[in-house]
Amino acid sequence: MKEHNKHDPLHGVTLESILNQLVGHYGWEGLASRININCFKSDPSVKSSLKFLRRTPWARTKVEELFVGTFHSASKPTPWGK
């Protein structure tokens, strides 16, 4: 199991919350265009997507990476300190 610490942007954030934020930001079509999985394309719902993502580690990883890249990349310091 993946260890999280207080500096991890996923620490304390549920998969359902991640999914809801991504859907709110991109919509289902935008999410499906960024992550090519059927649960985002064919009659999408949070419930069915959560069921799939909880059973499919590679898909969950892609969703988590998109979440971090979308909502937390701006807060990362650059190598030159700006």
C-alpha positions, -999 to +999 in steps of 0.1 A: +000+000+000+012+035-008+024+055+022+012+091+025+026+119+045+014+154+053+032+168+023+015+144-001-013+162-020-033+130-018-031+126+019-066+127+035-083+131+001-108+104-008-110+089-043-146+101-044-135+137-037-108+135-063-133+122-089-159+149-080-133+177-083-120+164-117-156+161-130-164+196-118-133+210-134-132+191-167-167+175-171-171+139-181-161+145-217-130+164-208-120+137-183-126+110-209-104+128-234-076+130-208-080+095-195-092+070-221-114+046-200-149+035-207-163+044-173-158+081-183-172+077-218-202+054-217-230+066-194-206+079-167-215+082-131-195+088-099-207+055-085-198+033-115-164+051-119-155+046-083-163+009-085-140+006-116-112+027-102-111+009-069-106-024-087-082-011-114-049+002-099-035+016-132-066+036-139-067+049-103-031+060-106-039+079-138-068+097-121-046+106-091-018+119-113-043+141-132-057+154-099-022+163-086-012+178-120-044+198-122-048+211-087-013+210-071+013+216-098+010+254-095+020+252-059+052+233-066+084+254-063+105+258-094+142+249-093+151+286-095+129+295-065+100+314-082 
